[in-house]
Amino acid sequence: MTLYETIFTRRSVRQYDNTPLDAAELAELQRVLGGARQLPGQSAAFEIVGADKLKGVAAPHAILAYSQDTDAALANVGYTLQGVDLWLQGSGYGSLWMGMGKPREPKPDYKILLAFGKTSAASRAGGGEFKRKPVSEISNEDNAVARAARLAPSAVNFQPWRLSFAPGSVVVQYSGKGIGKLFAGKLQKTDIGIILKHLELALEHEGKKITAIAPRGGGKTFEIEVKFEQ
Ligand SMILES: Cc1cc2nc3c(=O)[nH]c(=O)nc-3n(C[C@H](O)[C@H](O)[C@H](O)COP(=O)(O)O)c2cc1C
């Protein structure tokens, strides 16, 4: 299953089998993680740990993410690990973004974790099973790219984003406000990176060649422009 196809079947998995991944399976994930593309100028660090290093996490493993505190760095964590989330789920594992779970002894720069493990939880059968805002509420155009981006996961499912399509570009703008901003806070900048990964995969699926990804602004005005050739 491709990463693009997995966009339509993934789900947050909160129940895991007790059997951990074996050494070869973990080594394969480490290869995927090591090869995961990061945003230009960003260099987040990632660490795979077992349940003994985690607090409040039901899964047997997690990937811990470390980065700077800027909006672009937080978005980069979302962008990079969402590719891994899709890889895990497309490979038959379960995974869960977790702002609430924590490492037992967090190191400096720790930001968030992606829990994962074997599971018997069923994948979704298709886009119809997702609970999301309608495309018309999050995008100036209803097209296949917006429909795939719309399915991106976000903290507390607040979906703090808006998409603006123009010829050769799409901008994802941060639109968090009110209760969502209060509860999800900085996690919402990671959310922007998560939807960016879906956008990238959907544009590539449509045969577009991405020529630039540029985060800009900060705080309330944070946004990321993706330029592509038709
Ligand atoms: C940045 C981020 C943090 C999240 N933190 C948690 C968490 O701490 N606990 C939890 O159960 N789910 C967490 N979630 C999962 C979301 O609640 C979930 O993605 C959303 O409700 C959409 O559901 P879906 O992923 O099944 O499509 C988080 C998701 C994201 C993207």
PDBQT file of the ligand as one rigid body, heavy atoms in Angstrom, charges set to zero:
ROOT
HETATM    1  C1  LIG A 301      -0.371  16.454  17.383  1.00  0.00    +0.000 C 
HETATM    2  C2  LIG A 301      -1.369  15.429  17.850  1.00  0.00    +0.000 A 
HETATM    3  C3  LIG A 301      -1.461  15.081  19.175  1.00  0.00    +0.000 A 
HETATM    4  C4  LIG A 301      -2.388  14.105  19.606  1.00  0.00    +0.000 A 
HETATM    5  N1  LIG A 301      -2.416  13.730  20.925  1.00  0.00    +0.000 NA
HETATM    6  C5  LIG A 301      -3.240  12.729  21.307  1.00  0.00    +0.000 A 
HETATM    7  C6  LIG A 301      -3.209  12.252  22.654  1.00  0.00    +0.000 A 
HETATM    8  O1  LIG A 301      -2.445  12.736  23.502  1.00  0.00    +0.000 OA
HETATM    9  N2  LIG A 301      -4.044  11.233  22.998  1.00  0.00    +0.000 N 
HETATM   10  C7  LIG A 301      -4.905  10.655  22.089  1.00  0.00    +0.000 A 
HETATM   11  O2  LIG A 301      -5.648   9.727  22.448  1.00  0.00    +0.000 OA
HETATM   12  N3  LIG A 301      -4.955  11.092  20.792  1.00  0.00    +0.000 NA
HETATM   13  C8  LIG A 301      -4.135  12.096  20.389  1.00  0.00    +0.000 A 
HETATM   14  N4  LIG A 301      -4.151  12.517  19.078  1.00  0.00    +0.000 N 
HETATM   15  C9  LIG A 301      -5.018  11.843  18.095  1.00  0.00    +0.000 C 
HETATM   16  C10 LIG A 301      -6.174  12.723  17.624  1.00  0.00    +0.000 C 
HETATM   17  O3  LIG A 301      -7.157  12.822  18.640  1.00  0.00    +0.000 OA
HETATM   18  C11 LIG A 301      -6.756  12.136  16.329  1.00  0.00    +0.000 C 
HETATM   19  O4  LIG A 301      -5.761  12.179  15.344  1.00  0.00    +0.000 OA
HETATM   20  C12 LIG A 301      -7.982  12.853  15.823  1.00  0.00    +0.000 C 
HETATM   21  O5  LIG A 301      -9.042  12.748  16.751  1.00  0.00    +0.000 OA
HETATM   22  C13 LIG A 301      -8.460  12.297  14.475  1.00  0.00    +0.000 C 
HETATM   23  O6  LIG A 301      -8.723  10.917  14.539  1.00  0.00    +0.000 OA
HETATM   24  P1  LIG A 301      -7.997   9.891  13.564  1.00  0.00    +0.000 P 
HETATM   25  O7  LIG A 301      -6.493  10.060  13.743  1.00  0.00    +0.000 OA
HETATM   26  O8  LIG A 301      -8.453   8.529  13.991  1.00  0.00    +0.000 OA
HETATM   27  O9  LIG A 301      -8.395  10.194  12.152  1.00  0.00    +0.000 OA
HETATM   28  C14 LIG A 301      -3.247  13.495  18.653  1.00  0.00    +0.000 A 
HETATM   29  C15 LIG A 301      -3.143  13.855  17.303  1.00  0.00    +0.000 A 
HETATM   30  C16 LIG A 301      -2.218  14.789  16.893  1.00  0.00    +0.000 A 
HETATM   31  C17 LIG A 301      -2.102  15.097  15.445  1.00  0.00    +0.000 C 
ENDROOT
TORSDOF 0
